[in-house]
Amino acid sequence: MAEFPDDIFTEPEDVDPDGLANLGPLTRLAGTWEGLRGVDVNPKAEGPERRIYLERIVMQPIDPQPNGPQLLYGLRYHVHINTREEATTFHDQVGYWLWEPATGMIMQTVSIPRGQVALAIGQAQPGDDKLLLKAVRGSTEAGIASNPFLEYAFRTDAYQIEVTFNPDGTWSYISDTTLVVKGQAEPFRHRDVNTLTKVAEPEPNPLFLATKAD
């Protein structure tokens, strides 16, 4: 179990307002990104389906976030995915990537409009070329919660994302979700992979802009 201070209320002083400068291992995720050759393998009644998708991810730095003595820096993100064949949204996702400098903990919050949320956690240090975060059903610290129908028909038992920062400035991810699909004897491994290229730089966080204006 992690060791926490007795004083759980006092916030740190002299916090650097520059969110972008304090992202640690998440620094290279900041900005707007596009990937044109994502691959999704998902379950269907007739068997696994493989789809090629187009992806746009916007990641912007947020103001420092204190939880009493705990201090987090992070990125607010929005993922939008569609396919060349359909105009409808294939996948939409929002959340935060968070970094705790004092402990090396990284977190990804996941929220999708199918009625599902998750918190995945890992460890990393500035300059790391790979990030690995995990969540499991039933955990109260790094867990997964789903609406009643998803829990009944497509239960999510585990989620993992591995990010690799490439030498050319792009980054790639492999997302693995373990699903228990009603009527299927074995768990299904729902996998997404893509490589993202930066198309726009991030904007400074509001507190940093206000500090500069003062």
N, C-alpha and C positions, 0 to 999 in steps of 0.2 A: 504494500500500500504506500502511496506517495505521502511524504511528510509535508504537512501544511502548517502555517503559522497559527499561533493562538489568537492573534489579532486578525480577524477576518474582515474588518471594516475599513481600515486606514488605507487610502489609495496612495500609490507612489507619487513622489514629488519630482519636479523638473523633467516631466515627460517630453520627449522630443515630438513635436507635432507633425513632423514629416513622415507620413505613412509610407511613401514610396521608398524612402531611404532605410526603412527598418523592417523590410519584409524577409530578410534572411534568405532561406532556401526557396522562398516563393517569388523572389525578385524577378526571375526570368519569365514568370507567368503574366506579369502586368502588361496590359495593352489589349488590342483587338486582334483577333486571330481568325483565320479561315483555313478550312481543310476540305478538299474536293474529292477525296477518295476514301472516306470512312467505310468500314465494313461492319455490318451488324448481323449477328446470327441469333435468331429468336425462335421461340417455340410456336408451332402451329399444329392443328389437329392432324394434318397429313404428314407432319415431320418438320425438322428444322428448316427455316427459311433464311436465305442469305440475301442481304440487301446492301447496295452501295448508296452512301448518303453524302450530302453536302452539309457542312457545319460552320457555324459562326459563333465565336465565344468572345464576349466582352468582359474584361476584368479590370476593375478600377480600384485604386487604393481607398480605404476608409480611414476615418479618424481613429486614433488609439482607443482601445477598449479596455478599461479597468474593471475587474471584478474584485472590488476591495483591493488587496495587495497584488492580485494577479493582473498582468498587463499583456494584452494581445494586440498585434498588428495584423492587418489582413487586406484581402481583396473581396469586393462584392462582384459576383459573376452572374452572367446570363448566357445560357447555351440555347441556341436555336438550330434545329436540324430538319432538313427536308430531303426529298429525293427528286431526281430529274423527271420522274414519271408522274408525280403527283404534286398538286399545289398545296394540299393540306400539310399541316405541321406533322412531321414524323416523331419529333421529340422536343420537349421544352423543359428546361431545368434552370432553377435559380438557387442561389445560396452564397456561402462565403468560404474562402480559403483563409485559414488563420494560423498564426505563428506566435508561439510563446518563447521569446528569447531566453528567459531564465532557465527553461527546462529542455529546450529543443523539441518541444511537442508541436506537431503540425496537425491541423484538422481540416476536414472538408464537410460542410453541411450540404445536404442534398434535399431539395424539395421539388417534386414533380406534380403536375396537375392531374394525376391519376389517383391522388389521395394517398401519397406515400412520402415519408421523410426518413432521413438517415443522418447519422453523425459518424464519420470515419476518422480514425486517429492513427498517427504514425510518429516516428522520430526522424529528425534530419538536422543538418547543420548548414550554415551558409556555404555555398560553393558545391554542395552535393549535386551530382549529375543525375541521380535517381531519387524519386520519392515513392514510398509505398505506404498506403493507408488502408485500414480494414475496419469493417463493422460487421457485427453478428446479431442475429435475431435473439432477443432476450436480454441483451446487455443493457444496463442502465447508464453506462458511460460511453460506449461506442456501439450504438444500437440501431435498430430498424423498426419503424412502425408503419403499418399499412391499414387501409380501410377494410371493413369486414369482408367484402367480396374478394379483394386481392388475397387476404389471409386465407380464405376458403379455396380459391381456385388457382392462384399463382403465388403461393407463399414464398417470400424471400427469406432465405436462411442465412445468407452471407453476401457481403459486397466487398470488393477490393478494387482499388485503382492504383496502377503503377505508371508514373510519369518519368519519361526520359528526356533530358535536355540534350539536344544534338549539337555537334560542333558548328553547324551552319546557321545556328540561331533559331531553328525550328524546335518544336518539342512534340513528342509523341506520347500517346497513352494507350494502355490496355486496361479495359474495364471488364471485370468478371463478376457476374451476379449469379448466385446459386439459387435456382428456383425449384420448388416442389410443386409440380403441375398436377392437378387433380386427374386421376385416372392413369397416370404414367408411373411405372414401377421405379424408375431411377430419377434422381435429381437432374435437372437440366442446367447446363452451363451456358448462360446468356452472355455472349462476349461482344464487345465493341472495341474497335481499334481505329486510330486515325493519327495523322501527322498534321500539325497546325503551323501556318506561316503568318508572321505578324504583318498586319495591314495598317495599323495605326498605333501611335504611342499612347500611354496612359495619361490621364489628367490628374493633376495634384488633388489631394483630399481637401475638403472644405476648411478644416482647422488650419492647415498649413497655408492656404491662400489668405485666410483672415489674418494670420500672424504676419505674413509678408506685407499685407496692406497696412497693418499698424506700424 
